[in-house]
Amino acid sequence: MLRWFVFLVPVLVLPARAAEFKGVLLDKDCSSKAEETISTGSLDGPSIQGGMLAAEAHTRECLRAPQCEKSGYGIYTTDLQFLPFDAAGNRKAVEALKLSKRDTDIRVEVTGEVENGVLKVATLKLL
């Protein structure tokens, strides 16, 4: 029995590894615009609204607006998830937005760990 304990203890104390996420920088206030919905009200049939196209169309001007900055930031990932940032990630996003020359489609690569639905940002890089 003691032999199994010796093998299990190192596994239990290993730190969690940071994951890498790629996607579009969005503020929390406007993140709902990227949620995919199906509209059935058209004569042409159902259509999908939102999603990555909505995230890519989001403007730097809106991202830097006081109410959007105050709401905090996150990443809209290629698998259509919005992951809000922790406080450190929000500060990194503000700095990245100051450096960005793009008006829309603010793509980023973020490393960090997701804890309780919040991305604890280690690094944030403009793409």
N, CA, C and O atoms as a DFTB+ gen file, in Angstrom:
508 C
 N C O
     1  1       0.825      -1.191       0.000
     2  2       0.000       0.000       0.000
     3  2       0.872       1.259       0.000
     4  3       0.555       2.231      -0.686
     5  1       1.948       1.246       0.751
     6  2       2.845       2.390       0.830
     7  2       3.499       2.666      -0.524
     8  3       3.768       3.821      -0.853
     9  1       3.759       1.614      -1.317
    10  2       4.362       1.797      -2.644
    11  2       3.476       2.678      -3.522
    12  3       3.997       3.527      -4.245
    13  1       2.172       2.506      -3.485
    14  2       1.257       3.315      -4.306
    15  2       1.261       4.762      -3.855
    16  3       1.184       5.673      -4.680
    17  1       1.350       4.978      -2.564
    18  2       1.362       6.334      -2.027
    19  2       2.578       7.109      -2.539
    20  3       2.457       8.285      -2.882
    21  1       3.725       6.477      -2.592
    22  2       4.960       7.114      -3.068
    23  2       4.807       7.549      -4.517
    24  3       5.332       8.597      -4.894
    25  1       4.108       6.784      -5.335
    26  2       3.924       7.139      -6.739
    27  2       2.853       8.207      -6.941
    28  3       2.946       8.992      -7.885
    29  1       1.852       8.254      -6.087
    30  2       0.762       9.203      -6.251
    31  2       1.090      10.604      -5.753
    32  3       0.604      11.579      -6.327
    33  1       1.881      10.734      -4.726
    34  2       2.161      12.040      -4.143
    35  2       2.778      13.005      -5.150
    36  3       2.313      14.142      -5.223
    37  1       3.796      12.633      -5.936
    38  2       4.338      13.591      -6.897
    39  2       3.299      14.076      -7.918
    40  3       3.361      15.227      -8.350
    41  1       2.367      13.237      -8.301
    42  2       1.332      13.628      -9.252
    43  2       0.411      14.668      -8.633
    44  3      -0.033      15.582      -9.328
    45  1       0.118      14.553      -7.362
    46  2      -0.808      15.455      -6.712
    47  2      -0.218      16.839      -6.452
    48  3      -0.978      17.800      -6.327
    49  1       1.086      16.978      -6.368
    50  2       1.690      18.261      -6.050
    51  2       2.232      18.999      -7.269
    52  3       2.775      20.093      -7.119
    53  1       2.104      18.447      -8.449
    54  2       2.560      19.145      -9.643
    55  2       1.710      20.378      -9.891
    56  3       0.486      20.305      -9.776
    57  1       2.326      21.521     -10.230
    58  2       1.530      22.716     -10.501
    59  2       0.776      22.582     -11.817
    60  3       1.199      21.860     -12.720
    61  1      -0.356      23.294     -11.914
    62  2      -1.135      23.278     -13.147
    63  2      -0.339      23.978     -14.244
    64  3       0.377      24.943     -13.978
    65  1      -0.465      23.491     -15.470
    66  2       0.252      24.089     -16.590
    67  2      -0.624      25.132     -17.261
    68  3      -1.841      24.981     -17.375
    69  1       0.033      26.187     -17.698
    70  2      -0.694      27.248     -18.395
    71  2      -1.097      26.752     -19.781
    72  3      -0.352      26.024     -20.437
    73  1      -2.265      27.151     -20.204
    74  2      -2.761      26.807     -21.528
    75  2      -2.631      28.026     -22.433
    76  3      -2.501      29.153     -21.954
    77  1      -2.667      27.798     -23.729
    78  2      -2.582      28.874     -24.709
    79  2      -3.932      29.028     -25.400
    80  3      -4.559      28.044     -25.791
    81  1      -4.367      30.270     -25.544
    82  2      -5.637      30.577     -26.189
    83  2      -5.393      31.605     -27.287
    84  3      -4.641      32.561     -27.095
    85  1      -6.032      31.406     -28.436
    86  2      -5.976      32.382     -29.515
    87  2      -7.397      32.796     -29.847
    88  3      -8.323      31.986     -29.832
    89  1      -7.545      34.081     -30.148
    90  2      -8.867      34.577     -30.481
    91  2      -8.863      36.078     -30.618
    92  3      -7.844      36.685     -30.948
    93  1     -10.018      36.675     -30.361
    94  2     -10.230      38.107     -30.532
    95  2     -10.476      38.741     -29.168
    96  3     -11.232      38.215     -28.351
    97  1      -9.824      39.879     -28.934
    98  2     -10.015      40.616     -27.690
    99  2     -11.383      41.289     -27.708
   100  3     -11.727      41.991     -28.659
   101  1     -12.154      41.072     -26.658
   102  2     -13.472      41.702     -26.502
   103  2     -13.615      42.211     -25.084
   104  3     -12.963      41.714     -24.166
   105  1     -14.470      43.203     -24.908
   106  2     -14.805      43.636     -23.558
   107  2     -16.032      42.847     -23.095
   108  3     -16.823      42.380     -23.915
   109  1     -16.181      42.704     -21.791
   110  2     -17.306      41.942     -21.236
   111  2     -18.644      42.555     -21.621
   112  3     -19.611      41.847     -21.904
   113  1     -18.682      43.894     -21.627
   114  2     -19.928      44.590     -21.913
   115  2     -20.476      44.234     -23.298
   116  3     -21.690      44.119     -23.471
   117  1     -19.598      44.061     -24.273
   118  2     -20.021      43.786     -25.651
   119  2     -19.900      42.309     -26.042
   120  3     -20.212      41.942     -27.174
   121  1     -19.454      41.472     -25.120
   122  2     -19.227      40.065     -25.467
   123  2     -20.502      39.338     -25.887
   124  3     -20.443      38.359     -26.631
   125  1     -21.646      39.811     -25.415
   126  2     -22.899      39.148     -25.789
   127  2     -23.199      39.302     -27.281
   128  3     -23.948      38.503     -27.843
   129  1     -22.626      40.315     -27.925
   130  2     -22.823      40.506     -29.370
   131  2     -22.218      39.361     -30.171
   132  3     -22.618      39.111     -31.308
   133  1     -21.254      38.667     -29.574
   134  2     -20.600      37.567     -30.276
   135  2     -21.284      36.218     -30.043
   136  3     -20.912      35.218     -30.657
   137  1     -22.267      36.190     -29.169
   138  2     -22.983      34.928     -28.934
   139  2     -23.746      34.553     -30.196
   140  3     -24.473      35.368     -30.764
   141  1     -23.572      33.323     -30.620
   142  2     -24.268      32.868     -31.833
   143  2     -25.739      32.636     -31.553
   144  3     -26.109      31.990     -30.573
   145  1     -26.564      33.170     -32.421
   146  2     -27.999      32.941     -32.343
   147  2     -28.508      32.591     -33.735
   148  3     -27.902      32.968     -34.738
   149  1     -29.600      31.884     -33.789
   150  2     -30.215      31.528     -35.064
   151  2     -31.474      32.356     -35.221
   152  3     -32.377      32.309     -34.386
   153  1     -31.519      33.112     -36.302
   154  2     -32.676      33.945     -36.601
   155  2     -33.541      33.217     -37.620
   156  3     -33.044      32.753     -38.646
   157  1     -34.831      33.119     -37.338
   158  2     -35.740      32.412     -38.251
   159  2     -36.747      33.351     -38.892
   160  3     -37.670      32.891     -39.565
   161  1     -36.591      34.666     -38.699
   162  2     -37.584      35.617     -39.175
   163  2     -37.438      36.030     -40.634
   164  3     -38.236      36.839     -41.107
   165  1     -36.475      35.523     -41.353
   166  2     -36.232      35.950     -42.730
   167  2     -36.980      35.065     -43.725
   168  3     -37.192      33.879     -43.476
   169  1     -37.378      35.657     -44.860
   170  2     -38.003      34.880     -45.932
   171  2     -37.010      33.927     -46.588
   172  3     -37.402      32.924     -47.183
   173  1     -35.720      34.247     -46.476
   174  2     -34.672      33.395     -47.051
   175  2     -34.368      32.177     -46.194
   176  3     -33.569      31.331     -46.593
   177  1     -34.975      32.072     -45.050
   178  2     -34.733      30.945     -44.163
   179  2     -33.909      31.359     -42.959
   180  3     -33.591      32.538     -42.799
   181  1     -33.560      30.404     -42.114
   182  2     -32.816      30.718     -40.895
   183  2     -31.401      31.213     -41.217
   184  3     -30.809      30.843     -42.231
   185  1     -30.881      32.055     -40.330
   186  2     -29.509      32.530     -40.473
   187  2     -28.848      32.559     -39.102
   188  3     -29.516      32.685     -38.076
   189  1     -27.528      32.440     -39.105
   190  2     -26.760      32.491     -37.862
   191  2     -26.228      33.906     -37.711
   192  3     -25.668      34.474     -38.648
   193  1     -26.407      34.466     -36.528
   194  2     -25.908      35.801     -36.244
   195  2     -24.925      35.732     -35.088
   196  3     -24.976      34.814     -34.270
   197  1     -24.026      36.715     -35.025
   198  2     -23.030      36.751     -33.956
   199  2     -21.826      35.920     -34.334
   200  3     -21.427      35.887     -35.498
   201  1     -21.250      35.255     -33.365
   202  2     -20.102      34.395     -33.603
   203  2     -18.824      35.167     -33.891
   204  3     -18.704      36.346     -33.558
   205  1     -17.874      34.484     -34.514
   206  2     -16.559      35.056     -34.760
   207  2     -16.624      36.297     -35.644
   208  3     -15.840      37.226     -35.448
   209  1     -17.541      36.336     -36.614
   210  2     -17.649      37.526     -37.470
   211  2     -18.008      38.760     -36.654
   212  3     -17.466      39.838     -36.901
   213  1     -18.896      38.625     -35.705
   214  2     -19.260      39.752     -34.838
   215  2     -18.076      40.159     -33.961
   216  3     -17.837      41.348     -33.750
   217  1     -17.343      39.181     -33.456
   218  2     -16.169      39.485     -32.625
   219  2     -15.106      40.211     -33.442
   220  3     -14.515      41.183     -32.972
   221  1     -14.862      39.740     -34.661
   222  2     -13.848      40.355     -35.516
   223  2     -14.221      41.779     -35.913
   224  3     -13.337      42.610     -36.122
   225  1     -15.506      42.072     -36.020
   226  2     -15.972      43.400     -36.430
   227  2     -15.952      44.408     -35.275
   228  3     -16.121      45.606     -35.502
   229  1     -15.750      43.944     -34.066
   230  2     -15.741      44.825     -32.902
   231  2     -14.568      45.804     -33.013
   232  3     -13.454      45.397     -33.345
   233  1     -14.805      47.068     -32.743
   234  2     -13.799      48.094     -33.001
   235  2     -12.911      48.397     -31.795
   236  3     -13.316      48.244     -30.643
   237  1     -11.683      48.833     -32.101
   238  2     -10.758      49.269     -31.057
   239  2     -11.346      50.476     -30.318
   240  3     -11.187      50.606     -29.104
   241  1     -12.021      51.348     -31.052
   242  2     -12.639      52.525     -30.442
   243  2     -13.615      52.112     -29.346
   244  3     -13.611      52.694     -28.261
   245  1     -14.439      51.124     -29.617
   246  2     -15.389      50.640     -28.609
   247  2     -14.638      49.994     -27.445
   248  3     -14.970      50.231     -26.283
   249  1     -13.638      49.187     -27.752
   250  2     -12.869      48.520     -26.707
   251  2     -12.235      49.513     -25.736
   252  3     -12.092      49.227     -24.547
   253  1     -11.857      50.681     -26.252
   254  2     -11.189      51.695     -25.416
   255  2     -12.172      52.664     -24.764
   256  3     -11.764      53.523     -23.982
   257  1     -13.449      52.538     -25.073
   258  2     -14.462      53.409     -24.455
   259  2     -14.485      53.164     -22.943
   260  3     -14.320      52.027     -22.503
   261  1     -14.687      54.207     -22.151
   262  2     -14.640      54.063     -20.681
   263  2     -15.539      52.960     -20.129
   264  3     -15.111      52.203     -19.258
   265  1     -16.781      52.853     -20.619
   266  2     -17.679      51.837     -20.055
   267  2     -17.211      50.426     -20.425
   268  3     -17.369      49.498     -19.633
   269  1     -16.638      50.259     -21.618
   270  2     -16.147      48.941     -22.027
   271  2     -14.886      48.575     -21.255
   272  3     -14.733      47.438     -20.808
   273  1     -13.984      49.538     -21.099
   274  2     -12.766      49.289     -20.323
   275  2     -13.127      48.952     -18.878
   276  3     -12.535      48.052     -18.283
   277  1     -14.095      49.670     -18.315
   278  2     -14.524      49.430     -16.937
   279  2     -15.126      48.030     -16.766
   280  3     -14.976      47.418     -15.709
   281  1     -15.807      47.521     -17.801
   282  2     -16.434      46.201     -17.701
   283  2     -15.405      45.079     -17.657
   284  3     -15.692      43.988     -17.163
   285  1     -14.203      45.347     -18.174
   286  2     -13.159      44.326     -18.210
   287  2     -13.102      43.670     -19.574
   288  3     -13.968      43.881     -20.422
   289  1     -12.071      42.873     -19.770
   290  2     -11.828      42.259     -21.064
   291  2     -11.793      40.738     -20.967
   292  3     -11.806      40.149     -19.887
   293  1     -11.749      40.143     -22.138
   294  2     -11.631      38.699     -22.249
   295  2     -11.279      38.346     -23.670
   296  3     -11.086      39.220     -24.516
   297  1     -11.198      37.073     -23.923
   298  2     -10.876      36.580     -25.260
   299  2     -12.045      35.760     -25.786
   300  3     -12.592      34.911     -25.083
   301  1     -12.418      36.028     -27.034
   302  2     -13.411      35.210     -27.728
   303  2     -12.601      34.223     -28.548
   304  3     -11.954      34.604     -29.524
   305  1     -12.634      32.973     -28.161
   306  2     -11.748      31.967     -28.730
   307  2     -12.288      31.396     -30.042
   308  3     -13.454      31.571     -30.395
   309  1     -11.401      30.717     -30.738
   310  2     -11.771      30.115     -32.013
   311  2     -12.819      29.016     -31.844
   312  3     -13.472      28.634     -32.815
   313  1     -12.988      28.503     -30.618
   314  2     -14.051      27.521     -30.389
   315  2     -15.309      28.186     -29.829
   316  3     -16.141      27.539     -29.193
   317  1     -15.433      29.519     -30.083
   318  2     -16.639      30.306     -29.815
   319  2     -17.002      30.411     -28.336
   320  3     -18.174      30.355     -27.967
   321  1     -15.980      30.564     -27.500
   322  2     -16.170      30.758     -26.061
   323  2     -15.638      32.124     -25.687
   324  3     -14.637      32.571     -26.247
   325  1     -16.286      32.793     -24.754
   326  2     -15.745      34.028     -24.206
   327  2     -15.192      33.717     -22.824
   328  3     -15.919      33.254     -21.945
   329  1     -13.899      33.974     -22.637
   330  2     -13.253      33.762     -21.347
   331  2     -12.849      35.120     -20.778
   332  3     -11.943      35.762     -21.310
   333  1     -13.502      35.567     -19.707
   334  2     -13.141      36.849     -19.113
   335  2     -11.781      36.770     -18.421
   336  3     -11.397      35.725     -17.897
   337  1     -11.055      37.901     -18.427
   338  2      -9.733      37.979     -17.812
   339  2      -9.824      38.346     -16.337
   340  3     -10.809      38.922     -15.876
   341  1      -8.771      37.997     -15.619
   342  2      -8.592      38.470     -14.254
   343  2      -8.077      39.910     -14.307
   344  3      -7.906      40.462     -15.394
   345  1      -7.829      40.519     -13.151
   346  2      -7.391      41.922     -13.100
   347  2      -6.073      42.129     -13.841
   348  3      -5.916      43.127     -14.544
   349  1      -5.127      41.207     -13.697
   350  2      -3.841      41.335     -14.394
   351  2      -4.047      41.279     -15.906
   352  3      -3.391      42.010     -16.648
   353  1      -4.943      40.426     -16.360
   354  2      -5.244      40.324     -17.785
   355  2      -5.882      41.595     -18.319
   356  3      -5.602      42.010     -19.443
   357  1      -6.740      42.213     -17.515
   358  2      -7.361      43.474     -17.920
   359  2      -6.306      44.561     -18.111
   360  3      -6.375      45.328     -19.071
   361  1      -5.337      44.633     -17.207
   362  2      -4.259      45.623     -17.346
   363  2      -3.435      45.358     -18.603
   364  3      -3.062      46.290     -19.316
   365  1      -3.154      44.091     -18.868
   366  2      -2.398      43.736     -20.076
   367  2      -3.192      44.094     -21.340
   368  3      -2.612      44.538     -22.331
   369  1      -4.494      43.905     -21.305
   370  2      -5.338      44.229     -22.456
   371  2      -5.341      45.733     -22.724
   372  3      -5.276      46.151     -23.880
   373  1      -5.415      46.553     -21.673
   374  2      -5.387      48.005     -21.829
   375  2      -4.082      48.430     -22.498
   376  3      -4.087      49.260     -23.406
   377  1      -2.966      47.860     -22.048
   378  2      -1.670      48.196     -22.640
   379  2      -1.587      47.743     -24.093
   380  3      -1.058      48.466     -24.937
   381  1      -2.099      46.565     -24.390
   382  2      -2.077      46.051     -25.765
   383  2      -2.916      46.942     -26.688
   384  3      -2.523      47.201     -27.826
   385  1      -4.054      47.404     -26.205
   386  2      -4.915      48.270     -27.017
   387  2      -4.236      49.603     -27.330
   388  3      -4.459      50.175     -28.397
   389  1      -3.417      50.095     -26.415
   390  2      -2.669      51.325     -26.670
   391  2      -1.661      51.126     -27.805
   392  3      -1.375      52.061     -28.553
   393  1      -1.127      49.917     -27.933
   394  2      -0.113      49.626     -28.946
   395  2      -0.703      49.188     -30.283
   396  3      -0.045      49.291     -31.318
   397  1      -1.927      48.707     -30.263
   398  2      -2.527      48.151     -31.479
   399  2      -2.785      49.234     -32.517
   400  3      -3.228      50.336     -32.194
   401  1      -2.500      48.898     -33.768
   402  2      -2.758      49.796     -34.899
   403  2      -4.028      49.385     -35.645
   404  3      -4.486      50.103     -36.534
   405  1      -4.584      48.255     -35.294
   406  2      -5.767      47.744     -35.995
   407  2      -7.030      48.409     -35.473
   408  3      -7.143      48.710     -34.285
   409  1      -7.971      48.633     -36.366
   410  2      -9.247      49.219     -35.973
   411  2     -10.282      48.158     -35.598
   412  3     -11.166      48.408     -34.779
   413  1     -10.167      46.971     -36.202
   414  2     -11.068      45.854     -35.900
   415  2     -10.230      44.579     -35.858
   416  3      -9.032      44.602     -36.139
   417  1     -10.864      43.483     -35.511
   418  2     -10.202      42.170     -35.515
   419  2      -8.911      42.200     -34.693
   420  3      -7.831      41.884     -35.190
   421  1      -9.052      42.585     -33.431
   422  2      -7.904      42.679     -32.526
   423  2      -7.592      41.273     -32.013
   424  3      -8.098      40.851     -30.973
   425  1      -6.759      40.565     -32.752
   426  2      -6.423      39.169     -32.413
   427  2      -5.299      39.129     -31.385
   428  3      -4.343      39.902     -31.441
   429  1      -5.450      38.198     -30.446
   430  2      -4.467      38.045     -29.379
   431  2      -4.167      36.568     -29.134
   432  3      -4.935      35.672     -29.483
   433  1      -3.020      36.372     -28.522
   434  2      -2.629      35.055     -28.022
   435  2      -2.400      35.237     -26.528
   436  3      -1.632      36.102     -26.108
   437  1      -3.064      34.426     -25.744
   438  2      -3.024      34.558     -24.291
   439  2      -2.609      33.230     -23.689
   440  3      -3.069      32.173     -24.120
   441  1      -1.737      33.286     -22.691
   442  2      -1.435      32.093     -21.909
   443  2      -1.920      32.329     -20.490
   444  3      -1.867      33.446     -19.975
   445  1      -2.385      31.276     -19.878
   446  2      -2.865      31.367     -18.508
   447  2      -3.673      30.148     -18.132
   448  3      -3.747      29.169     -18.875
   449  1      -4.270      30.226     -16.976
   450  2      -5.077      29.130     -16.455
   451  2      -6.501      29.597     -16.223
   452  3      -6.723      30.711     -15.747
   453  1      -7.463      28.756     -16.555
   454  2      -8.866      29.064     -16.296
   455  2      -9.212      28.525     -14.918
   456  3      -9.054      27.338     -14.631
   457  1      -9.690      29.434     -14.074
   458  2     -10.079      29.057     -12.721
   459  2     -11.439      29.671     -12.426
   460  3     -11.593      30.892     -12.434
   461  1     -12.419      28.825     -12.168
   462  2     -13.792      29.277     -11.898
   463  2     -14.332      30.167     -13.011
   464  3     -15.006      31.162     -12.746
   465  1     -14.037      29.808     -14.247
   466  2     -14.565      30.529     -15.396
   467  2     -13.832      31.806     -15.747
   468  3     -14.240      32.508     -16.673
   469  1     -12.751      32.135     -15.029
   470  2     -11.970      33.340     -15.291
   471  2     -10.580      32.931     -15.743
   472  3      -9.967      32.037     -15.160
   473  1     -10.081      33.591     -16.789
   474  2      -8.747      33.292     -17.305
   475  2      -7.725      34.133     -16.544
   476  3      -7.704      35.359     -16.656
   477  1      -6.880      33.453     -15.768
   478  2      -5.807      34.111     -15.038
   479  2      -4.660      34.275     -16.035
   480  3      -3.948      33.316     -16.335
   481  1      -4.486      35.485     -16.541
   482  2      -3.581      35.757     -17.654
   483  2      -2.139      35.851     -17.186
   484  3      -1.806      36.626     -16.289
   485  1      -1.281      35.036     -17.817
   486  2       0.157      35.128     -17.586
   487  2       0.783      36.038     -18.645
   488  3       1.577      36.923     -18.325
   489  1       0.414      35.809     -19.914
   490  2       0.922      36.643     -21.009
   491  2      -0.199      36.970     -21.965
   492  3      -1.146      36.197     -22.111
   493  1      -0.095      38.128     -22.626
   494  2      -1.037      38.539     -23.649
   495  2      -0.224      39.193     -24.752
   496  3       0.536      40.130     -24.504
   497  1      -0.387      38.694     -25.976
   498  2       0.377      39.197     -27.112
   499  2      -0.568      39.494     -28.273
   500  3      -1.424      38.681     -28.619
   501  1      -0.394      40.680     -28.871
   502  2      -1.145      41.007     -30.081
   503  2      -0.637      40.153     -31.221
   504  3       0.563      39.901     -31.327
   505  1      -1.551      39.704     -32.081
   506  2      -1.144      38.929     -33.264
   507  2      -1.251      39.788     -34.513
   508  3      -0.953      39.319     -35.612
